[in-house]
Amino acid sequence: MECIGFIGLGIMGKPMSQHLIKAGYALTVLDRTPEVQQEIVAAGAHAGTSPKQVAEQSDVVVTMLPDSPDVSEVVLGKNGVLEGLRPGSLFIDMSTILPSVARRVTDAVRQKGADGLDAPVSGGQVGAQNATLSIMVGGSAAAFARAKPIFEKMGKNIVHVGEAGAGQVTKAANQVVVAVTIAAVSEALLLAAKAGVDPAKVREALLGGFAQSRILDLHGNRMLQRNFQPGFKMKLHRKDMSIVLHTARELGLALPTSAGVAELMNAAMGNGGAELDHSALVMMLEKLGNFEIPKAG
Ligand code: NAD
């Protein structure tokens, strides 16, 4: 079995790395928070000391970091993955970052005689814990075939979408649908409640029809229960909408609905919502309407 390096052991990376350990892979792990790293070392991994050293120890290096600058620094920076990567190694970034940065990183990796994949995920913390993530992959067919057994330990719906960057473009598309649907569910439940109709009953009725969605089901319930513990943090989804709008701007494309929801996310950040679940977007619409959906009994 290939030796795997895993960098970034947060909400997602921690359970993902644990699945790989359980599957019998030898792991070298690294996180900038020592206590977090220690927890995975106690579960059977070797402790990494720098991205370069992790790459030197590994056949395959996986990163699960917050944002584009983090991936750039960890891979391309001083003592970065690139310095330790061997010809024939495989680098897999599973973070959600800009497609243009993903392409730049894969280019750099290929220049070292290694190969790279962008493989962002959907399915959240629960998907990571249950190894049921959707994994959307960009890169060469050969790299995808090599990585597939590793992906299968962490996810279920694993799709090779296209060349480098295609995985990140797919994830951006995913985040458009999720953000806009959260806003739609928020507006629907708010409309019902302000009109004096029980929003819990409205959700129940809508779940049986064409408006049915997992977001209406799970996040609609969060809104009714007033449970905004993350889950997926508002600040990370706002980051993803920046990726969407930045990419659209690069392409000369207008996405007015996405832009509107991103503005509401900006407002949520300014109102102390950064660390709340992204379903807390409903609170910004409540503020605009000066009306709050009552907590379900
Ligand atoms: P997180 O903030 O919980 O974890 C990130 C981890 O990376 C932290 O433990 C942090 O200490 C570590 N880290 C940051 N910079 C580092 C560096 N330079 N060196 C070593 N470690 C470093 O974030 P998360 O929720 O696990 O998300 C990770 C990625 O997955 C993000 O791109 C996010 O958008 C994406 N994602 C998250 C979810 C979700 O539900 N949380 C779902 C799908 C995709």
Residues whose N, C-alpha, C, O or C-beta is under 5 A from the ligand:
A	BS01	NAD	G8 L9 G10 I11 M12 G13 L30 D31 R32 T33 M64 L65 P66 D67 D70 V74 M94 S95 T96 V121 S122 G124 Q125 G231 F232 L236
